[in-house]
Amino acid sequence: MNKADLINKVAKVLGSKKSAKSAVYCVGSTITGALKKKEKVTLVGFGTFSVVKRAARKAKNPRTGEEIKVKAKNAPKFTPGKALKEAVK
């Protein structure tokens, strides 16, 4: 399922594709905004979005085998909730 498919599914519930598109974009931008502030977003039963710090490390370029340095960075993380895990068993 891609974003357009999700908007179409939400539109069936809300009755309007325009309001469904707004809702989907609003949820996405709200979660993104919270993660930018390094806040945790918990949707009970669905899961938790958070930011984790990835340490600097050394890696190898697969083409040349040359060792390169990868900088430390923040990365988004999603941890599924119990209800979501049970639903996809």
DSSP file (Angstrom, degrees, kcal/mol; ACC not computed):
  #  RESIDUE AA STRUCTURE BP1 BP2  ACC     N-H-->O    O-->H-N    N-H-->O    O-->H-N    TCO  KAPPA ALPHA  PHI   PSI    X-CA   Y-CA   Z-CA
    1    1 A M              0   0    0      0, 0.0     2,-0.2     0, 0.0     0, 0.0   0.000 360.0 360.0 360.0 132.6    0.0    0.0    0.0
    2    2 A N     >  -     0   0    0      1,-0.0     4,-2.3     0, 0.0     5,-0.2  -0.499 360.0 -86.5-108.7-176.3    1.3    3.4   -0.9
    3    3 A K  H  > S+     0   0    0      1,-0.2     4,-2.5     2,-0.2     5,-0.2   0.881 126.5  52.2 -61.2 -40.2    0.2    6.9    0.2
    4    4 A A  H  > S+     0   0    0      2,-0.2     4,-2.1     1,-0.2    -1,-0.2   0.900 109.8  49.1 -63.6 -40.8   -2.4    7.2   -2.6
    5    5 A D  H  > S+     0   0    0      2,-0.2     4,-2.1     1,-0.2    -1,-0.2   0.906 110.9  50.6 -64.0 -41.4   -3.9    3.9   -1.6
    6    6 A L  H  X S+     0   0    0     -4,-2.3     4,-2.5     1,-0.2     5,-0.2   0.913 108.8  51.2 -62.9 -43.1   -4.0    5.0    2.1
    7    7 A I  H  X S+     0   0    0     -4,-2.5     4,-2.3     1,-0.2    -1,-0.2   0.908 109.4  50.9 -60.9 -42.0   -5.7    8.2    1.1
    8    8 A N  H  X S+     0   0    0     -4,-2.1     4,-1.3     2,-0.2    -1,-0.2   0.890 110.6  48.6 -63.9 -39.4   -8.4    6.3   -0.8
    9    9 A K  H  X S+     0   0    0     -4,-2.1     4,-0.9     1,-0.2     3,-0.2   0.916 113.5  46.3 -65.6 -43.0   -9.0    4.0    2.1
   10   10 A V  H >X S+     0   0    0     -4,-2.5     4,-2.7     1,-0.2     3,-0.5   0.861 106.7  59.7 -67.5 -34.9   -9.3    6.9    4.5
   11   11 A A  H 3X S+     0   0    0     -4,-2.3     4,-2.6     1,-0.2    -1,-0.2   0.837  98.4  58.4 -62.8 -33.0  -11.6    8.7    2.0
   12   12 A K  H 3< S+     0   0    0     -4,-1.3    -1,-0.2    -3,-0.2    -2,-0.2   0.846 112.4  40.4 -64.5 -32.4  -14.1    5.8    2.2
   13   13 A V  H << S+     0   0    0     -4,-0.9    -2,-0.2    -3,-0.5    -1,-0.2   0.899 123.1  37.8 -80.9 -43.9  -14.4    6.4    6.0
   14   14 A L  H  < S-     0   0    0     -4,-2.7    -2,-0.2     2,-0.1    -3,-0.2   0.719  99.8-130.9 -84.0 -21.5  -14.4   10.2    5.9
   15   15 A G  S  < S+     0   0    0     -4,-2.6     2,-0.4    -5,-0.3    -3,-0.1   0.395  79.1  78.0  89.3  -3.9  -16.5   10.6    2.7
   16   16 A S     >  -     0   0    0     -6,-0.2     4,-1.9    -5,-0.2     5,-0.1  -0.986  61.2-154.8-143.5 129.4  -14.1   13.0    1.0
   17   17 A K  H  > S+     0   0    0     -2,-0.4     4,-2.4     1,-0.2     5,-0.2   0.853  99.3  56.5 -68.9 -33.1  -10.8   12.5   -0.8
   18   18 A K  H  > S+     0   0    0      2,-0.2     4,-2.0     1,-0.2    -1,-0.2   0.930 110.4  42.3 -64.7 -46.0   -9.8   16.1    0.0
   19   19 A S  H  > S+     0   0    0      2,-0.2     4,-2.3     1,-0.2    -1,-0.2   0.844 113.3  54.0 -71.0 -32.2  -10.3   15.7    3.7
   20   20 A A  H  X S+     0   0    0     -4,-1.9     4,-2.5     2,-0.2    -2,-0.2   0.917 108.3  49.2 -65.9 -42.6   -8.6   12.2    3.7
   21   21 A K  H  X S+     0   0    0     -4,-2.4     4,-2.4     1,-0.2     5,-0.2   0.915 111.8  49.2 -62.4 -43.3   -5.6   13.7    1.9
   22   22 A S  H  X S+     0   0    0     -4,-2.0     4,-2.4     1,-0.2    -1,-0.2   0.904 111.5  49.6 -61.9 -41.9   -5.4   16.5    4.5
   23   23 A A  H  X S+     0   0    0     -4,-2.3     4,-2.4     2,-0.2    -2,-0.2   0.927 111.7  47.1 -64.4 -46.1   -5.7   14.0    7.4
   24   24 A V  H  X S+     0   0    0     -4,-2.5     4,-2.2     1,-0.2    -2,-0.2   0.928 115.6  45.0 -63.9 -45.4   -3.0   11.7    6.1
   25   25 A Y  H  X S+     0   0    0     -4,-2.4     4,-2.7    -5,-0.2     5,-0.2   0.878 111.9  53.4 -66.3 -36.8   -0.6   14.6    5.4
   26   26 A C  H  X S+     0   0    0     -4,-2.4     4,-2.3    -5,-0.2    -2,-0.2   0.929 109.7  46.9 -63.9 -45.9   -1.4   16.1    8.8
   27   27 A V  H  X S+     0   0    0     -4,-2.4     4,-2.3     2,-0.2     5,-0.2   0.933 114.6  47.9 -61.6 -46.0   -0.6   12.9   10.7
   28   28 A G  H  X S+     0   0    0     -4,-2.2     4,-2.3     1,-0.2    -2,-0.2   0.921 114.4  44.3 -61.8 -46.0    2.7   12.4    8.7
   29   29 A S  H  X S+     0   0    0     -4,-2.7     4,-2.5     2,-0.2    -1,-0.2   0.844 112.1  53.4 -70.8 -32.3    3.8   16.0    9.3
   30   30 A T  H  X S+     0   0    0     -4,-2.3     4,-2.1    -5,-0.2    -2,-0.2   0.922 111.6  44.9 -67.2 -43.8    2.9   16.0   13.0
   31   31 A I  H  X S+     0   0    0     -4,-2.3     4,-2.3     2,-0.2    -2,-0.2   0.923 114.3  49.8 -64.6 -43.7    4.9   12.8   13.6
   32   32 A T  H  X S+     0   0    0     -4,-2.3     4,-2.1    -5,-0.2    -2,-0.2   0.915 110.2  50.6 -60.6 -44.1    7.8   14.2   11.6
   33   33 A G  H  X S+     0   0    0     -4,-2.5     4,-1.2     1,-0.2    -1,-0.2   0.893 110.5  48.9 -61.5 -41.4    7.7   17.5   13.5
   34   34 A A  H  <>S+     0   0    0     -4,-2.1     5,-2.9     1,-0.2     3,-0.3   0.903 110.8  50.1 -66.2 -41.0    7.7   15.7   16.9
   35   35 A L  H ><5S+     0   0    0     -4,-2.3     3,-1.7     1,-0.2    -2,-0.2   0.857 104.5  58.1 -66.8 -34.6   10.7   13.5   15.8
   36   36 A K  H 3<5S+     0   0    0     -4,-2.1    -1,-0.2     1,-0.3    -2,-0.2   0.852 107.0  48.6 -61.0 -33.3   12.6   16.6   14.7
   37   37 A K  T 3<5S-     0   0    0     -4,-1.2    -1,-0.3    -3,-0.3    -2,-0.2   0.344 120.7-115.0 -86.2   6.2   12.2   17.9   18.3
   38   38 A K  T < 5 +     0   0    0     -3,-1.7    -3,-0.2     1,-0.2     2,-0.2   0.781  67.6 146.8  62.6  30.1   13.4   14.4   19.4
   39   39 A E      < -     0   0    0     -5,-2.9     2,-0.4    -6,-0.1    -1,-0.2  -0.615  48.9-120.5 -91.0 155.7   10.0   13.7   21.0
   40   40 A K        -     0   0    0     -2,-0.2     2,-0.5    10,-0.1    10,-0.2  -0.795  18.6-154.8 -96.1 138.5    8.5   10.3   21.2
   41   41 A V  E     -A   49   0A   0      8,-2.7     8,-3.0    -2,-0.4     2,-0.5  -0.962  11.8-171.6-116.2 115.8    5.1    9.6   19.6
   42   42 A T  E     -A   48   0A   0     -2,-0.5     2,-0.7     6,-0.2     6,-0.2  -0.935  11.9-173.2-113.0 123.5    3.1    6.8   21.0
   43   43 A L  E >>  -A   47   0A   0      4,-3.1     3,-2.4    -2,-0.5     4,-2.2  -0.921  33.6-126.1-111.9 101.6    0.0    5.5   19.4
   44   44 A V  T 34 S+     0   0    0     -2,-0.7     4,-0.0     1,-0.3    -2,-0.0  -0.195  91.7  10.6 -55.0 129.6   -1.4    3.0   21.9
   45   45 A G  T 34 S+     0   0    0      1,-0.1    39,-0.9    35,-0.0    -1,-0.3   0.078 128.5  59.4  89.3 -23.4   -2.0   -0.4   20.2
   46   46 A F  T <4 S-     0   0    0     -3,-2.4    35,-2.7     1,-0.3     2,-0.3   0.868 104.6 -96.0-100.9 -58.2   -0.2    0.7   17.0
   47   47 A G  E  <  -AB  43  80A   0     -4,-2.2    -4,-3.1    33,-0.3     2,-0.4  -0.971  27.9 -81.7 162.3-175.3    3.4    1.5   18.1
   48   48 A T  E     -AB  42  79A   0     31,-2.5    31,-2.7    -2,-0.3     2,-0.4  -0.982  22.4-156.2-127.4 130.3    5.9    4.1   19.0
   49   49 A F  E     +AB  41  78A   0     -8,-3.0    -8,-2.7    -2,-0.4     2,-0.3  -0.883  29.9 155.5 -99.8 134.0    8.0    6.4   16.8
   50   50 A S  E     - B   0  77A   0     27,-2.7    27,-2.8    -2,-0.4     2,-0.4  -0.912  39.9-111.9-148.7 175.0   11.2    7.7   18.4
   51   51 A V  E     - B   0  76A   0     -2,-0.3     2,-0.4    25,-0.2    23,-0.0  -0.956  27.5-167.3-115.7 132.1   14.6    9.0   17.5
   52   52 A V  E     - B   0  75A   0     23,-2.8    23,-2.8    -2,-0.4     2,-0.6  -0.915  21.5-123.7-118.4 147.4   17.8    7.0   18.2
   53   53 A K  E     - B   0  74A   0     -2,-0.4     2,-0.5    21,-0.2    21,-0.2  -0.793  21.3-153.7 -89.9 121.9   21.4    8.2   18.1
   54   54 A R  E     - B   0  73A   0     19,-3.9    19,-1.9    -2,-0.6     3,-0.1  -0.856  18.1-129.4 -96.1 127.4   23.6    6.2   15.8
   55   55 A A        -     0   0    0     -2,-0.5     2,-0.1    17,-0.2    15,-0.0  -0.313  28.1 -94.9 -72.8 156.2   27.2    6.2   16.7
   56   56 A A        +     0   0    0     16,-0.1     2,-0.3    13,-0.0    15,-0.2  -0.406  56.0 169.5 -65.0 148.4   30.0    7.0   14.3
   57   57 A R  E     -C   70   0B   0     13,-2.1    13,-3.3    -3,-0.1     2,-0.4  -0.957  35.1-106.7-154.7 170.1   31.5    3.9   12.8
   58   58 A K  E     +C   69   0B   0     -2,-0.3     2,-0.3    11,-0.2    11,-0.2  -0.849  38.0 172.4-103.8 142.9   33.8    2.6   10.1
   59   59 A A  E     -C   68   0B   0      9,-2.7     9,-3.2    -2,-0.4     2,-0.4  -0.866  27.8-114.5-139.5 172.5   32.4    0.8    7.0
   60   60 A K  E     -C   67   0B   0     -2,-0.3     7,-0.2     7,-0.2     6,-0.1  -0.937  22.7-122.2-115.9 137.4   33.7   -0.5    3.7
   61   61 A N     >  -     0   0    0      5,-3.1     4,-3.1    -2,-0.4     5,-0.2  -0.654  22.6-145.1 -70.5 120.2   32.9    0.8    0.3
   62   62 A P  T  4 S+     0   0    0      0, 0.0    -1,-0.2     0, 0.0    -2,-0.0   0.778  94.0  49.3 -64.2 -26.0   31.5   -2.4   -1.4
   63   63 A R  T  4 S+     0   0    0      1,-0.1    -2,-0.0     3,-0.1    -3,-0.0   0.933 128.5  17.0 -76.1 -47.4   32.9   -1.4   -4.8
   64   64 A T  T  4 S-     0   0    0      2,-0.1     3,-0.1     0, 0.0    -1,-0.1   0.658  89.7-128.8-103.3 -18.1   36.5   -0.7   -3.8
   65   65 A G     <  +     0   0    0     -4,-3.1     2,-0.1     1,-0.3    -2,-0.0   0.473  57.5 149.9  79.7   0.6   36.8   -2.3   -0.4
   66   66 A E        -     0   0    0     -5,-0.2    -5,-3.1    -6,-0.1     2,-0.4  -0.417  50.3-117.7 -68.8 140.0   38.1    1.0    0.9
   67   67 A E  E     -C   60   0B   0     -7,-0.2     2,-0.3    -2,-0.1    -7,-0.2  -0.643  36.7-176.3 -80.8 133.4   37.4    1.8    4.5
   68   68 A I  E     -C   59   0B   0     -9,-3.2    -9,-2.7    -2,-0.4     2,-0.5  -0.889  24.6-119.6-127.1 159.5   35.3    4.9    5.1
   69   69 A K  E     -C   58   0B   0     -2,-0.3     2,-0.5   -11,-0.2   -11,-0.2  -0.857  19.2-155.4-100.4 131.1   34.1    6.8    8.1
   70   70 A V  E     -C   57   0B   0    -13,-3.3   -13,-2.1    -2,-0.5     3,-0.1  -0.928  21.3-127.6-105.9 124.9   30.3    7.1    8.7
   71   71 A K        -     0   0    0     -2,-0.5     2,-0.1   -15,-0.2   -17,-0.0  -0.257  26.8 -97.7 -69.9 156.3   29.4   10.1   10.8
   72   72 A A        +     0   0    0    -16,-0.1     2,-0.3   -19,-0.0   -17,-0.2  -0.435  54.6 167.2 -66.8 147.5   27.1    9.8   13.9
   73   73 A K  E     -B   54   0A   0    -19,-1.9   -19,-3.9    -2,-0.1     2,-0.4  -0.982  38.5-107.2-156.7 165.0   23.5   10.7   13.2
   74   74 A N  E     -B   53   0A   0     -2,-0.3   -21,-0.2   -21,-0.2   -23,-0.0  -0.810  37.0-171.0 -94.6 140.4   20.0   10.6   14.5
   75   75 A A  E     -B   52   0A   0    -23,-2.8   -23,-2.8    -2,-0.4     2,-0.1  -0.985  24.1-112.7-134.4 144.0   17.7    8.1   12.9
   76   76 A P  E     -B   51   0A   0      0, 0.0     2,-0.4     0, 0.0   -25,-0.2  -0.451  33.2-167.1 -72.1 149.0   13.9    7.5   13.2
   77   77 A K  E     -B   50   0A   0    -27,-2.8   -27,-2.7    -2,-0.1     2,-0.5  -0.997  10.0-159.7-138.1 140.6   12.8    4.2   14.8
   78   78 A F  E     -B   49   0A   0     -2,-0.4   -29,-0.2   -29,-0.2   -31,-0.0  -0.987   3.4-170.4-122.0 128.5    9.4    2.5   14.9
   79   79 A T  E     -B   48   0A   0    -31,-2.7   -31,-2.5    -2,-0.5    -2,-0.0  -0.968  24.4-130.4-115.7 115.4    8.6   -0.1   17.6
   80   80 A P  E     -B   47   0A   0      0, 0.0   -33,-0.3     0, 0.0   -34,-0.1  -0.326  21.0-123.3 -66.7 146.1    5.3   -1.9   16.9
   81   81 A G     >  -     0   0    0    -35,-2.7     4,-2.3   -38,-0.1     5,-0.2  -0.315  27.6-100.5 -81.8 169.9    2.8   -2.1   19.7
   82   82 A K  H  > S+     0   0    0      1,-0.2     4,-2.6     2,-0.2     5,-0.2   0.902 120.6  51.9 -59.0 -45.5    1.3   -5.3   21.1
   83   83 A A  H  > S+     0   0    0      1,-0.2     4,-1.9     2,-0.2    -1,-0.2   0.882 110.7  48.3 -62.4 -38.8   -2.0   -5.1   19.2
   84   84 A L  H  > S+     0   0    0    -39,-0.9     4,-1.4     2,-0.2    -1,-0.2   0.908 111.3  50.2 -67.7 -42.0   -0.1   -4.6   15.9
   85   85 A K  H  < S+     0   0    0     -4,-2.3     4,-0.3     1,-0.2     3,-0.3   0.917 112.3  47.3 -61.3 -43.0    2.2   -7.5   16.6
   86   86 A E  H >< S+     0   0    0     -4,-2.6     3,-0.9     1,-0.2    -1,-0.2   0.862 107.9  56.8 -66.2 -36.0   -0.8   -9.7   17.4
   87   87 A A  H 3< S+     0   0    0     -4,-1.9    -1,-0.2     1,-0.2    -2,-0.2   0.804 111.3  41.5 -67.8 -29.9   -2.7   -8.6   14.3
   88   88 A V  T 3<        0   0    0     -4,-1.4    -1,-0.2    -3,-0.3    -2,-0.2   0.335 360.0 360.0-102.6   8.1    0.1   -9.7   11.9
   89   89 A K    <         0   0    0     -3,-0.9    -1,-0.2    -4,-0.3    -2,-0.1   0.500 360.0 360.0 -57.6 360.0    0.9  -13.0   13.5
